[in-house]
Amino acid sequence: MNMPGLDGFETAARARMMGGRVASIPLIAMTADVLEDQIAAFRRAGFDGFLAKPLLPETMAEEIARFL
């Protein structure tokens, strides 16, 4: 979510505004901020899921599998 130049919220907004197939690509936020209000903000921003840091490989695999 915290990236230099363009954060995750702006990235999600731009992807969703593109329309077509790009707008339907599942977006998964990866962040250390996992409080309820932050998770709700991810959903409002257009994210389909989220991964909390520290990231465990099995958790990442499960979250990605939800969209395959």
PQR file of N, CA, C, O and H, with PARSE charges and radii, in Angstrom:
ATOM      1  N   MET A   1       0.810  -1.188   0.000 -0.4000 1.5000
ATOM      2  CA  MET A   1       0.000   0.000   0.000 -0.0000 2.0000
ATOM      3  C   MET A   1       0.855   1.254   0.000  0.5500 1.7000
ATOM      4  O   MET A   1       0.516   2.247  -0.644 -0.5500 1.4000
ATOM      5  N   ASN A   2       1.951   1.206   0.716 -0.4000 1.5000
ATOM      6  CA  ASN A   2       2.839   2.366   0.787 -0.0000 2.0000
ATOM      7  C   ASN A   2       3.978   2.177  -0.197  0.5500 1.7000
ATOM      8  O   ASN A   2       4.949   1.470   0.074 -0.5500 1.4000
ATOM      9  H   ASN A   2       2.227   0.400   1.239  0.4000 1.0000
ATOM     10  N   MET A   3       3.838   2.826  -1.345 -0.4000 1.5000
ATOM     11  CA  MET A   3       4.849   2.717  -2.387 -0.0000 2.0000
ATOM     12  C   MET A   3       5.301   4.123  -2.752  0.5500 1.7000
ATOM     13  O   MET A   3       4.526   5.071  -2.623 -0.5500 1.4000
ATOM     14  H   MET A   3       3.049   3.400  -1.564  0.4000 1.0000
ATOM     15  N   PRO A   4       6.522   4.273  -3.197 -0.5600 1.5000
ATOM     16  CA  PRO A   4       6.987   5.605  -3.596  0.2800 2.0000
ATOM     17  C   PRO A   4       6.297   6.071  -4.875  0.5500 1.7000
ATOM     18  O   PRO A   4       6.151   5.309  -5.831 -0.5500 1.4000
ATOM     19  N   GLY A   5       5.882   7.322  -4.874 -0.4000 1.5000
ATOM     20  CA  GLY A   5       5.312   7.911  -6.086 -0.0000 2.0000
ATOM     21  C   GLY A   5       3.830   7.688  -6.281  0.5500 1.7000
ATOM     22  O   GLY A   5       3.106   8.626  -6.612 -0.5500 1.4000
ATOM     23  H   GLY A   5       6.002   7.941  -4.098  0.4000 1.0000
ATOM     24  N   LEU A   6       3.366   6.480  -6.084 -0.4000 1.5000
ATOM     25  CA  LEU A   6       1.964   6.140  -6.324 -0.0000 2.0000
ATOM     26  C   LEU A   6       1.563   5.082  -5.307  0.5500 1.7000
ATOM     27  O   LEU A   6       2.032   3.946  -5.374 -0.5500 1.4000
ATOM     28  H   LEU A   6       3.955   5.718  -5.815  0.4000 1.0000
ATOM     29  N   ASP A   7       0.700   5.446  -4.368 -0.4000 1.5000
ATOM     30  CA  ASP A   7       0.341   4.476  -3.326 -0.0000 2.0000
ATOM     31  C   ASP A   7      -0.701   3.477  -3.829  0.5500 1.7000
ATOM     32  O   ASP A   7      -1.212   3.603  -4.942 -0.5500 1.4000
ATOM     33  H   ASP A   7       0.319   6.369  -4.313  0.4000 1.0000
ATOM     34  N   GLY A   8      -1.002   2.504  -3.008 -0.4000 1.5000
ATOM     35  CA  GLY A   8      -1.940   1.457  -3.384 -0.0000 2.0000
ATOM     36  C   GLY A   8      -3.341   1.955  -3.661  0.5500 1.7000
ATOM     37  O   GLY A   8      -4.023   1.429  -4.540 -0.5500 1.4000
ATOM     38  H   GLY A   8      -0.587   2.402  -2.104  0.4000 1.0000
ATOM     39  N   PHE A   9      -3.786   2.976  -2.915 -0.4000 1.5000
ATOM     40  CA  PHE A   9      -5.125   3.522  -3.127 -0.0000 2.0000
ATOM     41  C   PHE A   9      -5.243   4.166  -4.504  0.5500 1.7000
ATOM     42  O   PHE A   9      -6.231   3.956  -5.207 -0.5500 1.4000
ATOM     43  H   PHE A   9      -3.232   3.403  -2.201  0.4000 1.0000
ATOM     44  N   GLU A  10      -4.247   4.941  -4.885 -0.4000 1.5000
ATOM     45  CA  GLU A  10      -4.269   5.583  -6.205 -0.0000 2.0000
ATOM     46  C   GLU A  10      -4.119   4.538  -7.310  0.5500 1.7000
ATOM     47  O   GLU A  10      -4.757   4.646  -8.358 -0.5500 1.4000
ATOM     48  H   GLU A  10      -3.444   5.112  -4.314  0.4000 1.0000
ATOM     49  N   THR A  11      -3.291   3.542  -7.084 -0.4000 1.5000
ATOM     50  CA  THR A  11      -3.131   2.470  -8.072 -0.0000 2.0000
ATOM     51  C   THR A  11      -4.457   1.756  -8.299  0.5500 1.7000
ATOM     52  O   THR A  11      -4.836   1.500  -9.442 -0.5500 1.4000
ATOM     53  H   THR A  11      -2.772   3.454  -6.234  0.4000 1.0000
ATOM     54  N   ALA A  12      -5.169   1.430  -7.212 -0.4000 1.5000
ATOM     55  CA  ALA A  12      -6.469   0.758  -7.333 -0.0000 2.0000
ATOM     56  C   ALA A  12      -7.471   1.641  -8.069  0.5500 1.7000
ATOM     57  O   ALA A  12      -8.201   1.163  -8.938 -0.5500 1.4000
ATOM     58  H   ALA A  12      -4.861   1.638  -6.284  0.4000 1.0000
ATOM     59  N   ALA A  13      -7.509   2.922  -7.725 -0.4000 1.5000
ATOM     60  CA  ALA A  13      -8.446   3.838  -8.377 -0.0000 2.0000
ATOM     61  C   ALA A  13      -8.186   3.905  -9.876  0.5500 1.7000
ATOM     62  O   ALA A  13      -9.122   3.865 -10.675 -0.5500 1.4000
ATOM     63  H   ALA A  13      -6.916   3.310  -7.019  0.4000 1.0000
ATOM     64  N   ARG A  14      -6.927   4.005 -10.254 -0.4000 1.5000
ATOM     65  CA  ARG A  14      -6.587   4.074 -11.675 -0.0000 2.0000
ATOM     66  C   ARG A  14      -6.948   2.787 -12.407  0.5500 1.7000
ATOM     67  O   ARG A  14      -7.450   2.830 -13.530 -0.5500 1.4000
ATOM     68  H   ARG A  14      -6.167   4.038  -9.605  0.4000 1.0000
ATOM     69  N   ALA A  15      -6.693   1.637 -11.773 -0.4000 1.5000
ATOM     70  CA  ALA A  15      -7.022   0.351 -12.399 -0.0000 2.0000
ATOM     71  C   ALA A  15      -8.527   0.226 -12.592  0.5500 1.7000
ATOM     72  O   ALA A  15      -8.977  -0.218 -13.649 -0.5500 1.4000
ATOM     73  H   ALA A  15      -6.285   1.602 -10.860  0.4000 1.0000
ATOM     74  N   ARG A  16      -9.309   0.608 -11.592 -0.4000 1.5000
ATOM     75  CA  ARG A  16     -10.760   0.487 -11.686 -0.0000 2.0000
ATOM     76  C   ARG A  16     -11.349   1.456 -12.704  0.5500 1.7000
ATOM     77  O   ARG A  16     -12.365   1.150 -13.328 -0.5500 1.4000
ATOM     78  H   ARG A  16      -8.943   0.969 -10.734  0.4000 1.0000
ATOM     79  N   MET A  17     -10.732   2.614 -12.881 -0.4000 1.5000
ATOM     80  CA  MET A  17     -11.225   3.610 -13.844 -0.0000 2.0000
ATOM     81  C   MET A  17     -10.916   3.223 -15.287  0.5500 1.7000
ATOM     82  O   MET A  17     -11.525   3.759 -16.214 -0.5500 1.4000
ATOM     83  H   MET A  17      -9.907   2.863 -12.374  0.4000 1.0000
ATOM     84  N   MET A  18      -9.983   2.305 -15.486 -0.4000 1.5000
ATOM     85  CA  MET A  18      -9.589   1.936 -16.841 -0.0000 2.0000
ATOM     86  C   MET A  18     -10.703   1.200 -17.578  0.5500 1.7000
ATOM     87  O   MET A  18     -10.772   1.234 -18.806 -0.5500 1.4000
ATOM     88  H   MET A  18      -9.489   1.870 -14.733  0.4000 1.0000
ATOM     89  N   GLY A  19     -11.566   0.541 -16.826 -0.4000 1.5000
ATOM     90  CA  GLY A  19     -12.646  -0.185 -17.455 -0.0000 2.0000
ATOM     91  C   GLY A  19     -12.176  -1.481 -18.102  0.5500 1.7000
ATOM     92  O   GLY A  19     -11.001  -1.841 -18.028 -0.5500 1.4000
ATOM     93  H   GLY A  19     -11.509   0.513 -15.828  0.4000 1.0000
ATOM     94  N   GLY A  20     -13.096  -2.159 -18.722 -0.4000 1.5000
ATOM     95  CA  GLY A  20     -12.783  -3.393 -19.435 -0.0000 2.0000
ATOM     96  C   GLY A  20     -12.173  -4.465 -18.547  0.5500 1.7000
ATOM     97  O   GLY A  20     -12.470  -4.553 -17.356 -0.5500 1.4000
ATOM     98  H   GLY A  20     -14.051  -1.867 -18.782  0.4000 1.0000
ATOM     99  N   ARG A  21     -11.325  -5.269 -19.144 -0.4000 1.5000
ATOM    100  CA  ARG A  21     -10.712  -6.391 -18.426 -0.0000 2.0000
ATOM    101  C   ARG A  21      -9.812  -5.930 -17.297  0.5500 1.7000
ATOM    102  O   ARG A  21      -9.740  -6.592 -16.261 -0.5500 1.4000
ATOM    103  H   ARG A  21     -11.084  -5.197 -20.112  0.4000 1.0000
ATOM    104  N   VAL A  22      -9.127  -4.817 -17.469 -0.4000 1.5000
ATOM    105  CA  VAL A  22      -8.224  -4.326 -16.425 -0.0000 2.0000
ATOM    106  C   VAL A  22      -9.006  -4.028 -15.150  0.5500 1.7000
ATOM    107  O   VAL A  22      -8.534  -4.324 -14.052 -0.5500 1.4000
ATOM    108  H   VAL A  22      -9.185  -4.279 -18.311  0.4000 1.0000
ATOM    109  N   ALA A  23     -10.182  -3.453 -15.282 -0.4000 1.5000
ATOM    110  CA  ALA A  23     -10.988  -3.089 -14.111 -0.0000 2.0000
ATOM    111  C   ALA A  23     -11.488  -4.310 -13.350  0.5500 1.7000
ATOM    112  O   ALA A  23     -11.859  -4.200 -12.182 -0.5500 1.4000
ATOM    113  H   ALA A  23     -10.565  -3.213 -16.174  0.4000 1.0000
ATOM    114  N   SER A  24     -11.501  -5.462 -13.990 -0.4000 1.5000
ATOM    115  CA  SER A  24     -12.009  -6.660 -13.322 -0.0000 2.0000
ATOM    116  C   SER A  24     -10.907  -7.537 -12.726  0.5500 1.7000
ATOM    117  O   SER A  24     -11.200  -8.570 -12.124 -0.5500 1.4000
ATOM    118  H   SER A  24     -11.200  -5.552 -14.940  0.4000 1.0000
ATOM    119  N   ILE A  25      -9.655  -7.141 -12.886 -0.4000 1.5000
ATOM    120  CA  ILE A  25      -8.550  -7.899 -12.300 -0.0000 2.0000
ATOM    121  C   ILE A  25      -8.636  -7.807 -10.778  0.5500 1.7000
ATOM    122  O   ILE A  25      -8.742  -6.703 -10.243 -0.5500 1.4000
ATOM    123  H   ILE A  25      -9.417  -6.302 -13.375  0.4000 1.0000
ATOM    124  N   PRO A  26      -8.595  -8.923 -10.073 -0.5600 1.5000
ATOM    125  CA  PRO A  26      -8.628  -8.865  -8.609  0.2800 2.0000
ATOM    126  C   PRO A  26      -7.414  -8.124  -8.051  0.5500 1.7000
ATOM    127  O   PRO A  26      -6.279  -8.372  -8.460 -0.5500 1.4000
ATOM    128  N   LEU A  27      -7.665  -7.225  -7.126 -0.4000 1.5000
ATOM    129  CA  LEU A  27      -6.598  -6.475  -6.469 -0.0000 2.0000
ATOM    130  C   LEU A  27      -6.505  -6.918  -5.017  0.5500 1.7000
ATOM    131  O   LEU A  27      -7.505  -6.961  -4.300 -0.5500 1.4000
ATOM    132  H   LEU A  27      -8.587  -7.023  -6.794  0.4000 1.0000
ATOM    133  N   ILE A  28      -5.295  -7.244  -4.599 -0.4000 1.5000
ATOM    134  CA  ILE A  28      -5.045  -7.671  -3.221 -0.0000 2.0000
ATOM    135  C   ILE A  28      -4.045  -6.710  -2.598  0.5500 1.7000
ATOM    136  O   ILE A  28      -2.917  -6.578  -3.075 -0.5500 1.4000
ATOM    137  H   ILE A  28      -4.483  -7.209  -5.181  0.4000 1.0000
ATOM    138  N   ALA A  29      -4.462  -6.044  -1.538 -0.4000 1.5000
ATOM    139  CA  ALA A  29      -3.581  -5.117  -0.824 -0.0000 2.0000
ATOM    140  C   ALA A  29      -2.632  -5.916   0.059  0.5500 1.7000
ATOM    141  O   ALA A  29      -3.027  -6.911   0.667 -0.5500 1.4000
ATOM    142  H   ALA A  29      -5.378  -6.151  -1.151  0.4000 1.0000
ATOM    143  N   MET A  30      -1.386  -5.480   0.126 -0.4000 1.5000
ATOM    144  CA  MET A  30      -0.426  -6.086   1.044 -0.0000 2.0000
ATOM    145  C   MET A  30       0.087  -4.972   1.952  0.5500 1.7000
ATOM    146  O   MET A  30       0.667  -3.994   1.482 -0.5500 1.4000
ATOM    147  H   MET A  30      -1.064  -4.672  -0.368  0.4000 1.0000
ATOM    148  N   THR A  31      -0.132  -5.131   3.261 -0.4000 1.5000
ATOM    149  CA  THR A  31       0.176  -4.057   4.186 -0.0000 2.0000
ATOM    150  C   THR A  31       0.349  -4.567   5.614  0.5500 1.7000
ATOM    151  O   THR A  31      -0.063  -5.678   5.949 -0.5500 1.4000
ATOM    152  H   THR A  31      -0.603  -5.927   3.643  0.4000 1.0000
ATOM    153  N   ALA A  32       0.953  -3.749   6.425 -0.4000 1.5000
ATOM    154  CA  ALA A  32       1.036  -4.045   7.856 -0.0000 2.0000
ATOM    155  C   ALA A  32      -0.136  -3.409   8.598  0.5500 1.7000
ATOM    156  O   ALA A  32      -0.328  -3.667   9.786 -0.5500 1.4000
ATOM    157  H   ALA A  32       1.287  -2.847   6.152  0.4000 1.0000
ATOM    158  N   ASP A  33      -0.922  -2.580   7.908 -0.4000 1.5000
ATOM    159  CA  ASP A  33      -2.057  -1.882   8.517 -0.0000 2.0000
ATOM    160  C   ASP A  33      -3.322  -2.724   8.374  0.5500 1.7000
ATOM    161  O   ASP A  33      -3.970  -2.695   7.328 -0.5500 1.4000
ATOM    162  H   ASP A  33      -0.766  -2.371   6.943  0.4000 1.0000
ATOM    163  N   VAL A  34      -3.671  -3.464   9.402 -0.4000 1.5000
ATOM    164  CA  VAL A  34      -4.804  -4.379   9.288 -0.0000 2.0000
ATOM    165  C   VAL A  34      -5.882  -4.125  10.342  0.5500 1.7000
ATOM    166  O   VAL A  34      -6.576  -5.055  10.754 -0.5500 1.4000
ATOM    167  H   VAL A  34      -3.144  -3.488  10.252  0.4000 1.0000
ATOM    168  N   LEU A  35      -6.024  -2.894  10.774 -0.4000 1.5000
ATOM    169  CA  LEU A  35      -7.119  -2.558  11.672 -0.0000 2.0000
ATOM    170  C   LEU A  35      -8.418  -2.533  10.869  0.5500 1.7000
ATOM    171  O   LEU A  35      -8.398  -2.327   9.656 -0.5500 1.4000
ATOM    172  H   LEU A  35      -5.460  -2.139  10.440  0.4000 1.0000
ATOM    173  N   GLU A  36      -9.543  -2.742  11.545 -0.4000 1.5000
ATOM    174  CA  GLU A  36     -10.834  -2.835  10.856 -0.0000 2.0000
ATOM    175  C   GLU A  36     -11.115  -1.641   9.955  0.5500 1.7000
ATOM    176  O   GLU A  36     -11.572  -1.823   8.826 -0.5500 1.4000
ATOM    177  H   GLU A  36      -9.559  -2.910  12.531  0.4000 1.0000
ATOM    178  N   ASP A  37     -10.852  -0.415  10.427 -0.4000 1.5000
ATOM    179  CA  ASP A  37     -11.122   0.762   9.600 -0.0000 2.0000
ATOM    180  C   ASP A  37     -10.214   0.810   8.376  0.5500 1.7000
ATOM    181  O   ASP A  37     -10.616   1.313   7.327 -0.5500 1.4000
ATOM    182  H   ASP A  37     -10.481  -0.267  11.344  0.4000 1.0000
ATOM    183  N   GLN A  38      -9.011   0.299   8.498 -0.4000 1.5000
ATOM    184  CA  GLN A  38      -8.097   0.272   7.352 -0.0000 2.0000
ATOM    185  C   GLN A  38      -8.538  -0.782   6.332  0.5500 1.7000
ATOM    186  O   GLN A  38      -8.462  -0.556   5.124 -0.5500 1.4000
ATOM    187  H   GLN A  38      -8.684  -0.110   9.350  0.4000 1.0000
ATOM    188  N   ILE A  39      -8.992  -1.915   6.822 -0.4000 1.5000
ATOM    189  CA  ILE A  39      -9.491  -2.961   5.925 -0.0000 2.0000
ATOM    190  C   ILE A  39     -10.723  -2.448   5.172  0.5500 1.7000
ATOM    191  O   ILE A  39     -10.871  -2.699   3.976 -0.5500 1.4000
ATOM    192  H   ILE A  39      -9.053  -2.098   7.803  0.4000 1.0000
ATOM    193  N   ALA A  40     -11.602  -1.734   5.872 -0.4000 1.5000
ATOM    194  CA  ALA A  40     -12.783  -1.151   5.229 -0.0000 2.0000
ATOM    195  C   ALA A  40     -12.361  -0.142   4.158  0.5500 1.7000
ATOM    196  O   ALA A  40     -12.986  -0.069   3.100 -0.5500 1.4000
ATOM    197  H   ALA A  40     -11.481  -1.530   6.844  0.4000 1.0000
ATOM    198  N   ALA A  41     -11.318   0.628   4.419 -0.4000 1.5000
ATOM    199  CA  ALA A  41     -10.817   1.593   3.435 -0.0000 2.0000
ATOM    200  C   ALA A  41     -10.289   0.872   2.193  0.5500 1.7000
ATOM    201  O   ALA A  41     -10.463   1.360   1.076 -0.5500 1.4000
ATOM    202  H   ALA A  41     -10.810   0.569   5.278  0.4000 1.0000
ATOM    203  N   PHE A  42      -9.650  -0.276   2.375 -0.4000 1.5000
ATOM    204  CA  PHE A  42      -9.179  -1.056   1.227 -0.0000 2.0000
ATOM    205  C   PHE A  42     -10.363  -1.480   0.366  0.5500 1.7000
ATOM    206  O   PHE A  42     -10.327  -1.358  -0.858 -0.5500 1.4000
ATOM    207  H   PHE A  42      -9.508  -0.672   3.282  0.4000 1.0000
ATOM    208  N   ARG A  43     -11.400  -1.975   1.009 -0.4000 1.5000
ATOM    209  CA  ARG A  43     -12.593  -2.420   0.273 -0.0000 2.0000
ATOM    210  C   ARG A  43     -13.229  -1.248  -0.490  0.5500 1.7000
ATOM    211  O   ARG A  43     -13.588  -1.385  -1.659 -0.5500 1.4000
ATOM    212  H   ARG A  43     -11.429  -2.075   2.003  0.4000 1.0000
ATOM    213  N   ARG A  44     -13.363  -0.108   0.177 -0.4000 1.5000
ATOM    214  CA  ARG A  44     -13.946   1.073  -0.483 -0.0000 2.0000
ATOM    215  C   ARG A  44     -13.092   1.526  -1.669  0.5500 1.7000
ATOM    216  O   ARG A  44     -13.617   2.058  -2.647 -0.5500 1.4000
ATOM    217  H   ARG A  44     -13.071   0.004   1.127  0.4000 1.0000
ATOM    218  N   ALA A  45     -11.795   1.320  -1.581 -0.4000 1.5000
ATOM    219  CA  ALA A  45     -10.881   1.731  -2.648 -0.0000 2.0000
ATOM    220  C   ALA A  45     -10.919   0.775  -3.838  0.5500 1.7000
ATOM    221  O   ALA A  45     -10.342   1.074  -4.884 -0.5500 1.4000
ATOM    222  H   ALA A  45     -11.368   0.888  -0.786  0.4000 1.0000
ATOM    223  N   GLY A  46     -11.582  -0.358  -3.698 -0.4000 1.5000
ATOM    224  CA  GLY A  46     -11.691  -1.290  -4.816 -0.0000 2.0000
ATOM    225  C   GLY A  46     -10.860  -2.549  -4.699  0.5500 1.7000
ATOM    226  O   GLY A  46     -10.790  -3.336  -5.643 -0.5500 1.4000
ATOM    227  H   GLY A  46     -12.051  -0.601  -2.849  0.4000 1.0000
ATOM    228  N   PHE A  47     -10.226  -2.751  -3.547 -0.4000 1.5000
ATOM    229  CA  PHE A  47      -9.467  -3.983  -3.365 -0.0000 2.0000
ATOM    230  C   PHE A  47     -10.410  -5.145  -3.079  0.5500 1.7000
ATOM    231  O   PHE A  47     -11.433  -4.983  -2.413 -0.5500 1.4000
ATOM    232  H   PHE A  47     -10.283  -2.112  -2.780  0.4000 1.0000
ATOM    233  N   ASP A  48     -10.052  -6.311  -3.591 -0.4000 1.5000
ATOM    234  CA  ASP A  48     -10.867  -7.512  -3.400 -0.0000 2.0000
ATOM    235  C   ASP A  48     -10.431  -8.312  -2.181  0.5500 1.7000
ATOM    236  O   ASP A  48     -11.207  -9.111  -1.658 -0.5500 1.4000
ATOM    237  H   ASP A  48      -9.221  -6.442  -4.132  0.4000 1.0000
ATOM    238  N   GLY A  49      -9.220  -8.112  -1.730 -0.4000 1.5000
ATOM    239  CA  GLY A  49      -8.696  -8.837  -0.581 -0.0000 2.0000
ATOM    240  C   GLY A  49      -7.486  -8.116  -0.036  0.5500 1.7000
ATOM    241  O   GLY A  49      -7.081  -7.076  -0.555 -0.5500 1.4000
ATOM    242  H   GLY A  49      -8.590  -7.463  -2.156  0.4000 1.0000
ATOM    243  N   PHE A  50      -6.914  -8.675   1.012 -0.4000 1.5000
ATOM    244  CA  PHE A  50      -5.708  -8.079   1.564 -0.0000 2.0000
ATOM    245  C   PHE A  50      -4.853  -9.147   2.208  0.5500 1.7000
ATOM    246  O   PHE A  50      -5.349 -10.192   2.629 -0.5500 1.4000
ATOM    247  H   PHE A  50      -7.244  -9.520   1.434  0.4000 1.0000
ATOM    248  N   LEU A  51      -3.567  -8.872   2.280 -0.4000 1.5000
ATOM    249  CA  LEU A  51      -2.594  -9.725   2.946 -0.0000 2.0000
ATOM    250  C   LEU A  51      -1.881  -8.891   3.993  0.5500 1.7000
ATOM    251  O   LEU A  51      -1.445  -7.772   3.723 -0.5500 1.4000
ATOM    252  H   LEU A  51      -3.165  -8.023   1.938  0.4000 1.0000
ATOM    253  N   ALA A  52      -1.766  -9.445   5.186 -0.4000 1.5000
ATOM    254  CA  ALA A  52      -1.105  -8.736   6.287 -0.0000 2.0000
ATOM    255  C   ALA A  52       0.350  -9.163   6.391  0.5500 1.7000
ATOM    256  O   ALA A  52       0.693 -10.331   6.206 -0.5500 1.4000
ATOM    257  H   ALA A  52      -2.120 -10.354   5.406  0.4000 1.0000
ATOM    258  N   LYS A  53       1.194  -8.187   6.691 -0.4000 1.5000
ATOM    259  CA  LYS A  53       2.596  -8.479   6.976 -0.0000 2.0000
ATOM    260  C   LYS A  53       2.743  -8.795   8.448  0.5500 1.7000
ATOM    261  O   LYS A  53       2.014  -8.210   9.249 -0.5500 1.4000
ATOM    262  H   LYS A  53       0.916  -7.238   6.842  0.4000 1.0000
ATOM    263  N   PRO A  54       3.618  -9.663   8.853 -0.5600 1.5000
ATOM    264  CA  PRO A  54       4.543 -10.389   7.980  0.2800 2.0000
ATOM    265  C   PRO A  54       3.792 -11.416   7.146  0.5500 1.7000
ATOM    266  O   PRO A  54       2.894 -12.102   7.635 -0.5500 1.4000
ATOM    267  N   LEU A  55       4.161 -11.506   5.927 -0.4000 1.5000
ATOM    268  CA  LEU A  55       3.489 -12.355   4.956 -0.0000 2.0000
ATOM    269  C   LEU A  55       3.965 -13.797   5.070  0.5500 1.7000
ATOM    270  O   LEU A  55       5.161 -14.083   5.014 -0.5500 1.4000
ATOM    271  H   LEU A  55       4.891 -10.949   5.530  0.4000 1.0000
ATOM    272  N   LEU A  56       3.005 -14.689   5.230 -0.4000 1.5000
ATOM    273  CA  LEU A  56       3.307 -16.126   5.261 -0.0000 2.0000
ATOM    274  C   LEU A  56       2.963 -16.723   3.895  0.5500 1.7000
ATOM    275  O   LEU A  56       1.898 -16.428   3.351 -0.5500 1.4000
ATOM    276  H   LEU A  56       2.034 -14.457   5.276  0.4000 1.0000
ATOM    277  N   PRO A  57       3.833 -17.546   3.336 -0.5600 1.5000
ATOM    278  CA  PRO A  57       3.582 -18.110   2.007  0.2800 2.0000
ATOM    279  C   PRO A  57       2.234 -18.828   1.889  0.5500 1.7000
ATOM    280  O   PRO A  57       1.557 -18.710   0.868 -0.5500 1.4000
ATOM    281  N   GLU A  58       1.850 -19.561   2.915 -0.4000 1.5000
ATOM    282  CA  GLU A  58       0.581 -20.286   2.828 -0.0000 2.0000
ATOM    283  C   GLU A  58      -0.612 -19.339   2.846  0.5500 1.7000
ATOM    284  O   GLU A  58      -1.626 -19.614   2.204 -0.5500 1.4000
ATOM    285  H   GLU A  58       2.401 -19.657   3.744  0.4000 1.0000
ATOM    286  N   THR A  59      -0.508 -18.237   3.563 -0.4000 1.5000
ATOM    287  CA  THR A  59      -1.583 -17.249   3.581 -0.0000 2.0000
ATOM    288  C   THR A  59      -1.705 -16.588   2.213  0.5500 1.7000
ATOM    289  O   THR A  59      -2.812 -16.383   1.715 -0.5500 1.4000
ATOM    290  H   THR A  59       0.316 -18.013   4.085  0.4000 1.0000
ATOM    291  N   MET A  60      -0.573 -16.256   1.607 -0.4000 1.5000
ATOM    292  CA  MET A  60      -0.589 -15.657   0.281 -0.0000 2.0000
ATOM    293  C   MET A  60      -1.201 -16.625  -0.732  0.5500 1.7000
ATOM    294  O   MET A  60      -2.008 -16.216  -1.566 -0.5500 1.4000
ATOM    295  H   MET A  60       0.326 -16.422   2.011  0.4000 1.0000
ATOM    296  N   ALA A  61      -0.833 -17.878  -0.669 -0.4000 1.5000
ATOM    297  CA  ALA A  61      -1.376 -18.877  -1.594 -0.0000 2.0000
ATOM    298  C   ALA A  61      -2.886 -19.014  -1.430  0.5500 1.7000
ATOM    299  O   ALA A  61      -3.606 -19.118  -2.423 -0.5500 1.4000
ATOM    300  H   ALA A  61      -0.177 -18.211   0.009  0.4000 1.0000
ATOM    301  N   GLU A  62      -3.372 -19.014  -0.196 -0.4000 1.5000
ATOM    302  CA  GLU A  62      -4.814 -19.113   0.050 -0.0000 2.0000
ATOM    303  C   GLU A  62      -5.562 -17.910  -0.499  0.5500 1.7000
ATOM    304  O   GLU A  62      -6.621 -18.063  -1.107 -0.5500 1.4000
ATOM    305  H   GLU A  62      -2.787 -18.930   0.611  0.4000 1.0000
ATOM    306  N   GLU A  63      -5.026 -16.724  -0.293 -0.4000 1.5000
ATOM    307  CA  GLU A  63      -5.698 -15.509  -0.767 -0.0000 2.0000
ATOM    308  C   GLU A  63      -5.713 -15.455  -2.282  0.5500 1.7000
ATOM    309  O   GLU A  63      -6.729 -15.089  -2.872 -0.5500 1.4000
ATOM    310  H   GLU A  63      -4.166 -16.600   0.201  0.4000 1.0000
ATOM    311  N   ILE A  64      -4.618 -15.807  -2.921 -0.4000 1.5000
ATOM    312  CA  ILE A  64      -4.577 -15.822  -4.380 -0.0000 2.0000
ATOM    313  C   ILE A  64      -5.511 -16.894  -4.933  0.5500 1.7000
ATOM    314  O   ILE A  64      -6.160 -16.677  -5.956 -0.5500 1.4000
ATOM    315  H   ILE A  64      -3.792 -16.104  -2.442  0.4000 1.0000
ATOM    316  N   ALA A  65      -5.587 -18.034  -4.277 -0.4000 1.5000
ATOM    317  CA  ALA A  65      -6.450 -19.130  -4.735 -0.0000 2.0000
ATOM    318  C   ALA A  65      -7.918 -18.729  -4.762  0.5500 1.7000
ATOM    319  O   ALA A  65      -8.693 -19.274  -5.549 -0.5500 1.4000
ATOM    320  H   ALA A  65      -5.060 -18.210  -3.446  0.4000 1.0000
ATOM    321  N   ARG A  66      -8.308 -17.791  -3.920 -0.4000 1.5000
ATOM    322  CA  ARG A  66      -9.713 -17.335  -3.911 -0.0000 2.0000
ATOM    323  C   ARG A  66     -10.112 -16.735  -5.247  0.5500 1.7000
ATOM    324  O   ARG A  66     -11.300 -16.698  -5.569 -0.5500 1.4000
ATOM    325  H   ARG A  66      -7.679 -17.349  -3.281  0.4000 1.0000
ATOM    326  N   PHE A  67      -9.150 -16.261  -6.038 -0.4000 1.5000
ATOM    327  CA  PHE A  67      -9.453 -15.568  -7.269 -0.0000 2.0000
ATOM    328  C   PHE A  67      -9.099 -16.363  -8.520  0.5500 1.7000
ATOM    329  O   PHE A  67      -9.252 -15.860  -9.633 -0.5500 1.4000
ATOM    330  H   PHE A  67      -8.185 -16.290  -5.777  0.4000 1.0000
ATOM    331  N   LEU A  68      -8.632 -17.587  -8.352 -0.4000 1.5000
ATOM    332  CA  LEU A  68      -8.280 -18.417  -9.514 -0.0000 2.0000
ATOM    333  C   LEU A  68      -9.420 -19.308  -9.916  0.5500 1.7000
ATOM    334  O   LEU A  68      -9.298 -20.073 -10.873 -0.5500 1.4000
ATOM    335  H   LEU A  68      -8.508 -17.995  -7.448  0.4000 1.0000
TER
END
